Amino acid sequence: MATVTQQEVAPLHKQLNITINKEDYLPSFEKALKDYSKKANIPGFRKGMVPAGLIKKMYGTSLFTDEILKTVDKEVFKFIEDEKLDIFAQPLPLDFNLQQLDVNNPAAYTFTFEVGMKPEIQVPDLSKETVTRYKVSITDEMLLEEVERMRTRYGNMTEPESAQSDETVLNVTFIETDADGNEVEGGIRKDNSVLVKYFKEGFKQNVIGKKKDDMIQLSLEEAFDNKEAEAILQDLGLDSAIGKHFKLLITKVGLVEPRELNEEFFTQLFPNEEVKTEEDFRNRVRAELQKQWDAESSNQMQHTLYHTLLDKTHIDVPAEFLKRWLKTQGKEGEVKTEEEIEAEFPTFLNQLKWTLITDELVKKAGIHVQQDEIRQFGKQQLFGYMGMATMGEEQDWVRDYIDRMMKDRKYVEDAHNRIQTQKLFEWAESQVNAVDTPVSKEEFAHLNEEHNHQHH
């Protein structure tokens, strides 16, 4: 009968010594030999009639080793289960000497494993934590800006004769030239579209009034401000605007005609809702804006809670064991160096710490994720990709898509983790003392930038 003993190497770090006797593995080895002899296809013998002695001579060492290792694994995990050892990752074999195994002289063999034990953790009492919840107030200016953006986004494209305003869209071809306007042989030639408002104020006079097939000579430095110049440089595959000259051939002049604020437009944006007047529409847009900014505020608060939990939860870990385990996690055939392990370890430790905190809080909050929630998540994700509002009644094609996704183990695990994380943070938000603090969108953006800077 196999025996297993344990000894402590360091805090949370144990060695398991497993001794198996020949009666533990010989029956399964002999069965494996018989099974193999029935399936073996060896020239000169009918299938299933190969002598066991020949099979043992040809494949015995390999089958012997496999059966011993299977037996050892079974005994190790049985011991871990019986003793209720809560371990990290998998047991690590320590100095396995497979040369000691002799198929012709079965004997007792001893193997040693290392295991890292999970610590008990105490998460901070969130009811004693005070955090700021920023509340962005929707101003009339923000509302007007959003309404105009929506009117333009859903507007009708027209083709005026010439460029007359900042909102005119020019479809152009950038043609590389020298400083004198001569086309560079083999130079850049690239189609693009540019709003008139993207040109520098001092250069716009060269653009206003231009028509289809007109040509504009420019240098990127004089024509565009930094932000617009960067986007154009990226599109043209250039690193710098210095000394770069182009002819702009206008291939089309376009202008978006903003939508009228009428019931047809309101219904298009908010179907199945009672939005009939301009006042209804503005109230609905204001509510949608508030919802978006509240979500941003919630994200920022959740980020604060994440660092509060991470910073205020002390967790001891078997560092040396985990570093050795990390060393085994490289690509097949690769062994990570000590320097690589030391560089990766702090990030790995934070991720591990957060996993332990999450497990503890999920138990504490009684959080569960149901199959129906995963299906609904997939449905929302599908319609989000398609830019559509979620339908009330599930259509056959939607049901078929979700059924396929529910068979994808990786997708289901990812969806489960994302839903669980969202539920966890919603629960955490409900536990803390949140102080609502009104701010402008500019103040919020600045505070968010400072917050992110502190944690990177």
C-alpha positions as CSV (number, residue, x, y, z in Angstrom):
1,M,0.0,0.0,0.0
2,A,1.3,3.4,-0.9
3,T,2.4,5.8,1.9
4,V,2.6,9.6,1.8
5,T,4.3,11.8,4.3
6,Q,4.6,15.6,4.4
7,Q,7.1,17.9,5.8
8,E,7.3,21.7,6.0
9,V,10.1,23.3,4.0
10,A,9.1,26.9,4.8
11,P,5.9,28.7,5.7
12,L,3.2,27.6,3.2
13,H,5.8,25.4,1.4
14,K,5.7,21.6,1.9
15,Q,7.3,18.5,0.5
16,L,5.3,15.4,-0.1
17,N,7.2,12.1,-0.1
18,I,5.3,9.2,-1.8
19,T,6.4,5.6,-1.6
20,I,4.6,3.1,-3.8
21,N,5.1,-0.6,-3.5
22,K,5.0,-3.1,-6.4
23,E,1.5,-4.3,-5.5
24,D,0.3,-0.7,-6.1
25,Y,1.3,-0.6,-9.7
26,L,2.0,-4.2,-11.0
27,P,-1.6,-5.2,-11.6
28,S,-2.2,-2.1,-13.8
29,F,1.1,-2.6,-15.6
30,E,0.3,-6.2,-16.4
31,K,-3.1,-5.2,-17.6
32,A,-1.5,-2.5,-19.8
33,L,0.8,-5.2,-21.3
34,K,-2.2,-7.5,-22.2
35,D,-4.2,-4.6,-23.6
36,Y,-1.2,-3.5,-25.8
37,S,-0.6,-7.1,-27.0
38,K,-4.2,-7.2,-28.2
39,K,-3.9,-4.0,-30.2
40,A,-0.2,-4.2,-31.4
41,N,0.3,-4.6,-35.1
42,I,3.7,-6.3,-35.5
43,P,4.9,-8.0,-38.7
44,G,5.0,-11.8,-38.5
45,F,2.2,-12.0,-35.9
46,R,-1.6,-11.9,-36.3
47,K,-3.2,-9.0,-34.5
48,G,-4.0,-9.9,-30.9
49,M,-1.6,-12.9,-31.0
50,V,1.7,-11.1,-30.1
51,P,3.4,-12.9,-27.2
52,A,3.3,-10.9,-24.0
53,G,7.1,-11.5,-23.5
54,L,7.8,-9.8,-26.9
55,I,5.6,-6.8,-26.0
56,K,7.3,-6.5,-22.6
57,K,10.7,-6.6,-24.4
58,M,9.7,-4.0,-26.9
59,Y,7.5,-1.7,-25.0
60,G,7.7,-2.8,-21.3
61,T,10.0,0.0,-20.1
62,S,7.7,2.7,-21.5
63,L,4.5,1.1,-20.2
64,F,6.2,0.4,-16.8
65,T,7.2,4.1,-16.4
66,D,3.7,5.3,-17.5
67,E,1.9,3.1,-15.0
68,I,4.2,4.1,-12.1
69,L,3.8,7.8,-12.8
70,K,0.0,7.4,-13.1
71,T,-0.1,5.6,-9.8
72,V,2.1,8.3,-8.2
73,D,-0.2,11.0,-9.5
74,K,-3.3,9.2,-8.2
75,E,-1.8,8.8,-4.8
76,V,-0.6,12.4,-4.6
77,F,-4.0,13.9,-5.5
78,K,-5.8,11.4,-3.2
79,F,-3.6,12.6,-0.3
80,I,-4.2,16.3,-1.1
81,E,-7.9,15.6,-1.2
82,D,-8.0,13.5,2.0
83,E,-5.9,16.0,3.9
84,K,-7.9,19.0,2.4
85,L,-4.7,20.7,1.4
86,D,-5.6,24.0,-0.4
87,I,-2.7,24.3,-2.8
88,F,-1.5,26.7,-5.5
89,A,-1.3,25.4,-9.1
90,Q,0.0,21.8,-9.3
91,P,2.5,19.8,-7.2
92,L,6.0,20.1,-8.6
93,P,8.1,17.0,-9.0
94,L,11.4,17.3,-7.2
95,D,14.5,15.6,-8.7
96,F,12.6,12.7,-10.3
97,N,15.1,9.9,-11.1
98,L,13.4,7.7,-13.7
99,Q,16.6,5.7,-14.1
100,Q,15.8,3.9,-10.9
101,L,12.8,2.2,-12.5
102,D,13.6,-1.4,-13.6
103,V,10.8,-3.3,-15.4
104,N,12.7,-6.6,-14.7
105,N,13.0,-6.0,-11.0
106,P,9.8,-4.3,-9.7
107,A,10.4,-2.7,-6.3
108,A,9.2,0.1,-4.0
109,Y,10.0,3.6,-5.3
110,T,9.9,6.9,-3.6
111,F,9.1,10.3,-5.2
112,T,9.1,13.8,-3.8
113,F,6.9,16.7,-4.7
114,E,6.7,20.3,-3.6
115,V,3.4,22.1,-3.0
116,G,2.6,25.7,-2.2
117,M,-0.2,26.2,0.3
118,K,-2.8,29.0,-0.1
119,P,-2.8,31.3,2.9
120,E,-5.8,32.4,4.9
121,I,-6.6,36.0,4.1
122,Q,-8.4,38.8,5.8
123,V,-9.9,41.4,3.4
124,P,-10.5,44.9,4.8
125,D,-14.0,45.7,6.1
126,L,-15.4,47.8,3.2
127,S,-18.1,49.3,5.5
128,K,-15.2,51.2,7.2
129,E,-13.8,52.6,3.9
130,T,-14.8,56.0,2.6
131,V,-14.4,56.7,-1.1
132,T,-15.4,59.6,-3.3
133,R,-18.0,59.1,-6.0
134,Y,-17.7,61.9,-8.5
135,K,-21.0,63.1,-10.0
136,V,-20.6,64.9,-13.4
137,S,-23.4,67.4,-13.8
138,I,-24.9,67.6,-17.3
139,T,-24.8,71.2,-18.4
140,D,-26.9,72.9,-21.1
141,E,-23.7,73.3,-23.1
142,M,-22.9,69.5,-22.9
143,L,-26.5,68.7,-23.9
144,L,-26.4,71.1,-26.9
145,E,-23.1,69.6,-28.0
146,E,-24.5,66.1,-27.8
147,V,-27.7,67.0,-29.7
148,E,-25.6,68.6,-32.5
149,R,-23.3,65.6,-32.6
150,M,-26.3,63.3,-33.0
151,R,-27.9,65.5,-35.7
152,T,-24.7,65.4,-37.7
153,R,-24.0,61.7,-37.2
154,Y,-27.5,60.8,-38.5
155,G,-27.5,63.6,-41.1
156,N,-27.8,63.4,-44.8
157,M,-24.7,63.8,-47.0
158,T,-25.0,66.4,-49.7
159,E,-22.6,67.5,-52.4
160,P,-22.3,71.2,-52.6
161,E,-20.5,72.8,-55.5
162,S,-17.7,74.2,-53.3
163,A,-16.2,74.2,-49.8
164,Q,-18.0,76.9,-47.8
165,S,-17.8,76.0,-44.1
166,D,-15.8,74.3,-41.4
167,E,-18.0,71.2,-41.7
168,T,-17.4,70.6,-45.4
169,V,-15.8,67.2,-46.0
170,L,-13.1,67.1,-48.7
171,N,-12.3,63.7,-50.3
172,V,-8.7,64.3,-51.5
173,T,-5.6,62.6,-52.9
174,F,-2.3,63.5,-51.3
175,I,0.3,63.6,-54.0
176,E,3.9,64.1,-52.8
177,T,5.8,67.0,-54.5
178,D,9.0,68.9,-54.0
179,A,9.0,72.5,-52.6
180,D,8.3,73.9,-56.1
181,G,5.2,71.7,-56.5
182,N,6.8,69.2,-58.9
183,E,5.5,65.7,-58.4
184,V,8.1,63.3,-56.8
185,E,8.7,60.3,-58.9
186,G,7.7,57.2,-56.9
187,G,6.5,59.5,-54.1
188,I,3.5,59.1,-51.9
189,R,0.0,59.0,-53.4
190,K,-2.8,58.4,-50.9
191,D,-6.5,59.0,-50.7
192,N,-8.0,60.5,-47.6
193,S,-10.8,62.7,-46.4
194,V,-10.4,65.9,-44.4
195,L,-12.8,68.3,-42.7
196,V,-12.2,72.0,-43.6
197,K,-12.0,72.7,-39.8
198,Y,-8.9,70.6,-39.5
199,F,-6.8,73.1,-41.5
200,K,-5.0,75.9,-39.6
201,E,-7.0,79.1,-39.4
202,G,-4.3,80.9,-41.4
203,F,-4.5,78.3,-44.2
204,K,-8.3,78.0,-44.6
205,Q,-8.4,80.8,-47.1
206,N,-6.6,78.5,-49.5
207,V,-9.4,75.9,-49.1
208,I,-12.7,77.8,-48.9
209,G,-14.3,78.1,-52.3
210,K,-12.4,75.1,-53.8
211,K,-14.4,72.7,-56.0
212,K,-14.1,69.1,-57.2
213,D,-10.9,68.6,-59.3
214,D,-9.2,71.7,-57.9
215,M,-5.6,71.4,-56.6
216,I,-4.1,72.9,-53.4
217,Q,-0.4,73.1,-52.9
218,L,0.8,72.8,-49.2
219,S,3.3,71.7,-46.7
220,L,2.0,69.6,-43.9
221,E,3.6,72.0,-41.3
222,E,1.9,75.1,-42.5
223,A,-1.5,73.5,-43.3
224,F,-2.3,71.5,-40.2
225,D,-2.0,71.8,-36.4
226,N,-0.1,69.2,-34.4
227,K,-3.0,66.8,-33.6
228,E,-4.4,66.7,-37.2
229,A,-0.9,66.6,-38.6
230,E,-0.1,63.5,-36.5
231,A,-3.2,61.6,-37.8
232,I,-2.4,62.5,-41.4
233,L,1.3,61.5,-41.0
234,Q,0.2,58.1,-39.6
235,D,-2.1,57.6,-42.5
236,L,0.7,58.6,-45.0
237,G,3.2,56.3,-43.2
238,L,5.5,59.2,-42.2
239,D,7.4,60.0,-39.0
240,S,7.7,63.8,-39.5
241,A,6.0,66.6,-41.3
242,I,9.3,68.6,-41.7
243,G,10.1,69.4,-45.3
244,K,7.1,67.3,-46.6
245,H,5.2,68.9,-49.5
246,F,2.0,67.7,-51.2
247,K,-0.6,68.6,-53.8
248,L,-4.1,68.0,-52.7
249,L,-6.4,66.9,-55.5
250,I,-10.0,67.4,-54.5
251,T,-12.0,64.4,-55.7
252,K,-15.3,65.2,-54.0
253,V,-16.9,67.9,-51.9
254,G,-19.4,66.8,-49.3
255,L,-21.4,68.4,-46.5
256,V,-23.5,66.6,-43.9
257,E,-26.9,68.3,-43.6
258,P,-27.9,67.9,-39.9
259,R,-31.2,66.1,-39.2
260,E,-34.2,68.1,-38.3
261,L,-35.4,67.8,-34.7
262,N,-38.7,66.1,-35.5
263,E,-40.7,63.0,-34.4
264,E,-39.3,60.8,-37.2
265,F,-35.7,61.5,-35.9
266,F,-36.7,61.0,-32.2
267,T,-38.3,57.6,-33.1
268,Q,-35.3,56.5,-35.0
269,L,-33.0,57.1,-32.0
270,F,-35.4,55.9,-29.3
271,P,-37.7,53.3,-30.8
272,N,-40.5,52.0,-28.6
273,E,-40.4,55.1,-26.4
274,E,-42.7,58.0,-26.0
275,V,-40.4,60.7,-27.3
276,K,-42.6,63.0,-29.4
277,T,-41.5,66.6,-28.7
278,E,-38.2,68.4,-28.7
279,E,-38.4,68.8,-25.0
280,D,-38.9,65.0,-24.6
281,F,-36.0,64.4,-26.8
282,R,-33.6,66.7,-24.9
283,N,-34.7,65.2,-21.6
284,R,-34.0,61.8,-23.0
285,V,-30.6,62.7,-24.3
286,R,-29.8,64.4,-21.0
287,A,-30.7,61.1,-19.2
288,E,-28.6,59.1,-21.6
289,L,-25.6,61.5,-21.1
290,Q,-26.0,61.2,-17.3
291,K,-26.1,57.4,-17.6
292,Q,-22.8,57.5,-19.6
293,W,-21.0,59.8,-17.1
294,D,-22.3,57.8,-14.1
295,A,-20.8,54.7,-15.7
296,E,-17.5,56.5,-16.1
297,S,-17.7,57.5,-12.4
298,S,-18.5,54.0,-11.4
299,N,-15.5,52.7,-13.4
300,Q,-13.2,55.2,-11.6
301,M,-14.7,54.2,-8.2
302,Q,-14.2,50.5,-9.0
303,H,-10.6,51.2,-9.9
304,T,-10.2,52.9,-6.5
305,L,-11.8,49.9,-4.7
306,Y,-9.5,47.5,-6.6
307,H,-6.4,49.3,-5.3
308,T,-7.9,49.7,-1.8
309,L,-8.5,46.0,-1.6
310,L,-5.1,45.2,-3.1
311,D,-3.1,47.6,-0.9
312,K,-5.0,46.8,2.4
313,T,-5.0,43.0,2.2
314,H,-1.8,41.4,3.5
315,I,-1.2,38.0,2.0
316,D,1.7,35.7,2.7
317,V,2.7,33.5,-0.2
318,P,5.3,30.7,-0.7
319,A,7.4,32.9,-3.0
320,E,10.2,30.4,-3.7
321,F,7.8,27.7,-4.6
322,L,5.8,30.1,-6.9
323,K,9.0,31.2,-8.6
324,R,10.0,27.6,-9.3
325,W,6.5,27.0,-10.6
326,L,6.7,30.0,-12.9
327,K,9.9,28.6,-14.3
328,T,7.9,25.7,-15.7
329,Q,5.3,27.9,-17.4
330,G,7.4,28.9,-20.5
331,K,6.7,27.6,-24.0
332,E,7.3,23.9,-24.6
333,G,11.0,23.2,-24.6
334,E,11.9,26.6,-23.1
335,V,13.1,27.2,-19.6
336,K,12.8,30.7,-18.2
337,T,15.9,32.3,-16.7
338,E,16.2,33.5,-13.1
339,E,16.3,37.1,-14.4
340,E,13.0,36.6,-16.4
341,I,11.4,35.1,-13.3
342,E,12.4,38.0,-11.1
343,A,11.2,40.5,-13.7
344,E,7.8,38.8,-14.0
345,F,7.2,38.0,-10.4
346,P,5.8,41.3,-9.1
347,T,3.1,41.4,-11.8
348,F,2.3,37.8,-11.3
349,L,2.1,38.3,-7.5
350,N,-0.4,41.1,-7.9
351,Q,-2.5,39.0,-10.2
352,L,-2.4,36.1,-7.8
353,K,-3.2,38.3,-4.8
354,W,-6.2,39.7,-6.7
355,T,-7.4,36.2,-7.5
356,L,-7.3,35.2,-3.8
357,I,-9.1,38.4,-2.8
358,T,-11.8,37.8,-5.5
359,D,-12.3,34.2,-4.3
360,E,-12.7,35.4,-0.8
361,L,-15.2,38.2,-1.6
362,V,-17.2,36.0,-4.0
363,K,-17.8,33.6,-1.1
364,K,-18.5,36.4,1.4
365,A,-21.0,38.1,-0.9
366,G,-22.6,34.9,-2.1
367,I,-22.1,35.8,-5.7
368,H,-23.3,33.3,-8.3
369,V,-23.4,33.5,-12.1
370,Q,-26.3,31.6,-13.8
371,Q,-26.4,30.2,-17.3
372,D,-29.2,32.6,-18.3
373,E,-26.9,35.5,-17.3
374,I,-24.2,34.2,-19.6
375,R,-26.7,33.9,-22.4
376,Q,-28.0,37.4,-21.9
377,F,-24.4,38.7,-21.8
378,G,-23.7,37.0,-25.2
379,K,-26.9,38.5,-26.6
380,Q,-26.0,42.0,-25.5
381,Q,-22.4,41.6,-26.8
382,L,-23.8,40.4,-30.2
383,F,-26.1,43.4,-30.6
384,G,-23.3,45.7,-29.4
385,Y,-21.0,44.5,-32.2
386,M,-23.8,45.1,-34.7
387,G,-24.7,48.5,-33.3
388,M,-28.3,47.4,-32.7
389,A,-30.6,47.8,-29.8
390,T,-31.4,44.5,-28.0
391,M,-34.6,43.0,-29.2
392,G,-37.3,42.1,-26.7
393,E,-38.2,38.7,-28.2
394,E,-35.3,36.4,-29.0
395,Q,-35.1,35.6,-32.7
396,D,-34.1,32.2,-34.0
397,W,-30.8,33.4,-35.5
398,V,-29.9,35.0,-32.2
399,R,-30.8,31.8,-30.3
400,D,-28.7,29.7,-32.7
401,Y,-25.7,32.1,-32.3
402,I,-25.9,32.0,-28.4
403,D,-26.3,28.2,-28.4
404,R,-23.1,27.9,-30.4
405,M,-21.2,30.3,-28.1
406,M,-22.4,28.3,-25.0
407,K,-20.6,25.3,-26.4
408,D,-17.3,27.3,-26.5
409,R,-15.6,26.6,-23.2
410,K,-13.2,29.6,-23.4
411,Y,-16.1,32.0,-24.2
412,V,-18.2,30.7,-21.4
413,E,-15.3,31.0,-18.9
414,D,-14.5,34.5,-20.1
415,A,-18.2,35.6,-19.9
416,H,-18.5,34.0,-16.4
417,N,-15.4,35.9,-15.1
418,R,-16.6,39.2,-16.6
419,I,-20.1,38.9,-15.1
420,Q,-18.7,37.8,-11.7
421,T,-16.2,40.7,-11.7
422,Q,-19.0,43.2,-12.4
423,K,-21.2,41.7,-9.7
424,L,-18.3,41.8,-7.3
425,F,-17.6,45.5,-7.8
426,E,-21.3,46.3,-7.6
427,W,-21.4,44.5,-4.3
428,A,-18.2,46.3,-3.1
429,E,-19.7,49.7,-4.1
430,S,-22.8,48.9,-2.0
431,Q,-20.6,48.2,1.1
432,V,-18.4,51.3,1.2
433,N,-19.3,54.8,2.4
434,A,-19.5,56.7,-0.9
435,V,-19.4,60.5,-0.7
436,D,-21.1,62.0,-3.8
437,T,-19.0,65.0,-5.1
438,P,-20.3,67.1,-8.0
439,V,-17.6,67.9,-10.6
440,S,-17.5,69.3,-14.2
441,K,-16.5,66.9,-17.0
442,E,-13.2,68.8,-17.2
443,E,-12.5,68.3,-13.5
444,F,-13.4,64.6,-13.7
445,A,-11.1,64.1,-16.7
446,H,-8.2,65.7,-14.8
447,L,-9.0,63.7,-11.6
448,N,-9.1,60.5,-13.5
449,E,-5.8,61.3,-15.2
450,E,-4.2,61.9,-11.9
451,H,-5.7,58.7,-10.4
452,N,-4.4,56.6,-13.3
453,H,-1.0,58.3,-13.1
454,Q,-0.7,57.4,-9.4
455,H,-1.4,53.7,-10.1
456,H,1.0,53.1,-13.0
